[in-house]
Amino acid sequence: MNVPAGWIRSELLLICGSLLSLIAILGIVASLLMRERNDALLSATRAASNIVRLIEADVVRSAELYDASINGMINAWQHERLRQLPDDLRHQVLFDRAAAAPYKGDLLLLDQNGNVLADSLPGARREENFADRPFFQHHRDSNLPGLHISQPFKARWGFKDWCISFSRRLSGPNGEFLGVAGAAMRLAYFKPLFRSQSLGPDSSLSLMNTQGVLLVREPVEADEDQTGTVMAGNANYQHILELPEGSFVGMSVEHRHRHLYTFSRVRGLPLVVVISQPESAVYAAWQRNALLVGSATGVLCLGILWLTVLLRRELRRRQRAENILAGLAATDALTGLPNRRQLDLTLASEWSRAQRCGDPLSLLMIDVDHFRRFNERHGHLGGDKALRQVAQCIAGNARRAGDFAARYGGEEFLLILPNTERQGALAMAETIRQAIMTLPAVEHDQQAITVSIGVTTASVSKHDDLSAFIESADKALYNAKHHGRNRVEFIDYAQTPTARAV
């Protein structure tokens, strides 16, 4: 069954409209989710940056406090009269500022050989040499006057935990090396500060120096203190050294999954503060929201698809209904053949095609003989049955794709034979006549059903007239009836007086 082009366009418009709607919805939702994802990353980075700045400020403040103690100790030692003071008073003058330093370690004043000139511990001055310490060797071998921060080391006295030292060089009038003034700071100072920050699971806060040595990390990985671990070969650390501050996402060596790293170098000091957060924690809230929005969007898209399927099904049902109605409108209800309206349309179409192409066109007009008498003998029900049998016989013999059989009216039928010459048309007519004679006889009636057939053939030109062509077939049928019925008569359309009427 042919589907009208309008219906095909309607289905295409429905499907394309639904697909465009789905694409638009998915595009909008995806865009919003990506924007929220970027906002989540930005928010996590901003929060981490605030913590980094807080830690950086505290480190700078502590370093300034220790540096003030060292400078005070140096300035006091340069006064000659200090050496004439009693030991307890000299001790108070040298180390009074050190008492305010949090988590302070030892404060030392060393001579050019590394021997202790003064220290902050109460009691007698220690007899010990520090010439083997890296911070002492640094100042001895370099005349740089700035504050030096050492690598982490374990204290020899007191708490004996990890420390770093702040130290300055003592130089003579001509820049000669006179000794070192230094103060040790216990790294345990940073642990409660780091722990006070709100960090999620698998997150960490670290302080390291620019040589890649880890000073403090909280929380401690696997309950193992990693202070002093060299991380210079870590790709993440190499990335941290490229900029003074920033953030990036990289693979965590410890956890084997991606982390967000936010870092900043401590102002004026060779130290770096780093916060590491797992990417899953950064996007945890976003993932929950994305799951909710994605589920709702999926349900909406499935609803649209389901409605599209339902609408398409209804369109198909309507198509079938209209095709059935169109078929009924073009079909004779009694015989099942095309009706007169469909016959007129087809005949006009074939006539126009024959005019364009110059092909021959034949027409058979078939009439059931003595049909009124048949109806009188068998009634209208019997007559209707006979007409159906005749129609089926005509249609059954018109096997070519272009052949068209239709009910012309009453007991008359027409058979259009495109591209058929006289001999072919007469042979078809004779075949149909004989086939109808072999139809099963009606009960209690031995008389066979017969038909008379009028045949005409035309090689159509643009000046020929269709009504004259039909009239030729009608005249041929009249001759067949006049000459005794149950026969075939032919009239050449070109020989009729009305042919080529303008």
Steps between C-alpha positions, in 0.01 A plus 500: 500500500646832395554755776432860400804729497322731745488226760869419450584866554284505812685203648836650409403832657384319815820295530730791412317730742531245780868442429571873490315541829704221659825646365405845630407366845815288526715788374354746752529254790855403402597868475352575843668198657837592350463854630412367846799266480730791423339694785567208737866496396523878535337490844734224622800687363390824665448330839838326476668828403359666810646226719834523321514877557411450867785251545735719297425802723564295814831368363611853408401631843693222675804555279492875573481428873797265487693741280432781748643281779810426291555863407453604863754242607750620238453867586542434870815289452668777300510723814832461684348571841269194464793270572562677833149424627432209735402177320137508605453862394681440171280198439188710555617774264588257223197274514213709638322514163530126448264430789206618285575263214248212475640147506845651528810287497853600589642843418874492442779741441798328340852624429687457170604147602151385592549516876215624719539858618154514655182291499145542623503200732523599868812415691860479390593552137527177304836379385408372154600562143254555212746526215356181348153645470390593142365841608842591651683385187260701284582827678870421519524437126264778390509868589129552427348702786141379474300270725576134436251218564657159538391155397304309771710335769454326834586712808791383716349623825160567646205353309723332238234522230512641149613862474609759249744778582488867414851646493704803395869554435717708735742702292787726595566857378665365186244222441708232668314206655461537876236240576127414480192600696219250471170394649335158468125467447320176578289388201244366745378861515325456164316177582215646711472787251468260207259274690272794575423541129193326363630243255305209357604133483824430311580874502829633637671826588877515452790737555817437299803697393600594149751213487209255513552385859180438696489681834149438634197310374162452661353251523800268507488241224465142629596611853854562377674832550629604158693809615825521307369304199644637176223558243703686237448217249119509533329634187250689712778675689671595173172659393479689830843656440389649166280772657504695827139394566210328331310172476492196272366146484752217501541133587575439865798269550374388843131445416526403132216727393462860393533782752453876492822672612488862621835658590677826582859594577548669835583864446875566528578145621608182320185319613186377323155424647301232312146367545407172331132403460362192320309591187212282619461720811517818292215381279304299760212748531502560127485127431193461724334793326601367157353160586172659605480733201616227263236259628226761465622590152513133403140450616395810305678380185346154533160668540555700182608187313197311629266781397668507159444127459136538605443794264671315215282196569191718491618658177547153350152399614356812346695435182363147479148624569524767233654255254212260567249782450680608185492141376130474576438827319684368193360144509171361387336351807337209316779369276812627677626655176585871471188709459399745228680794661829310519444376146462854364820614674703202376368519147580873480850433633569217253360709216735789586796264527419342163479849348845589636670171409306405183436148634189308392210482744218243494167499680263207563135571583338187645124449555330197658246357252128495596578605858144622565365155419765349726382722785139402435592132524735516800416822673734783588710288734571256219569788262741657746686171537526468123638852467765424762604186313525691173705776666741247654541328164578828320746610769661156507583515129631858512838400645732769370599781735343768282173317424207660676155341541206695645123489526354746252142484626225239541617181331768677290878486557795671338853367461779745411800343324792745468760444229283231334437461124183368335606134499591500865177671598288254297688206650437633851133557424457147367678351800270685738187404301586131509605512868164651599315225312673244724380660823303260724134494402242632740301229679197372298618706199693326223540819298860632520584862564625672182629843416526723197824695458575809295865572425667811366866592454660838433845637433433819690614843383460836669189583292307182590197512726450264794119505483517392136729216605244378756224542243691271260509225764128555569418467130704181478301364797175597329608307188581196714151505652334570165676206336379246756685564828766276661756631254780752452479791256775747411487857371819684412487840668675661202214391269220656708347827380560670835872413515738795519218737581634838597 
